[in-house]
Amino acid sequence: MVRTQEIENKIKNEIYNFFAEECGVELSDLNNDTDIIADIDGDSLMFLQLLECWKKEYSLDIEFRLIGKYITKNPVTTLGKAVDLALTIICDKEAFLETVRNQ
């Protein structure tokens, strides 16, 4: 998938809405620096849950074990990091896989 401003905005909005709903916080209270655990009482598995929801829509055929391996070493601590990683996985899967292989 080609990374465009439209897809960036869509992914960001979906991530913010997901975390607002799952954590019971106001959407307006969220920003890229929002710490998923400290600020909104989320947990580290929520990002994987979100990717699972996108599996069909974005043809995510990456093994979730690989994503888990990556985020163990590179935690998704903020919403901004979640957006960046999601865009990398969705729009540049090969670069993501290469990064995981080289860890």
ABEGO torsion letter per residue (X at the ends): XBBBAAAAAAAAAAAAAAAAAAAGBBAAABBAABBAAAAAGBBAAAAAAAAAAAAAAAGBABBAAAAAAAAAABBBABAAAAAAAAAAAAABAAAAAAAAAAX
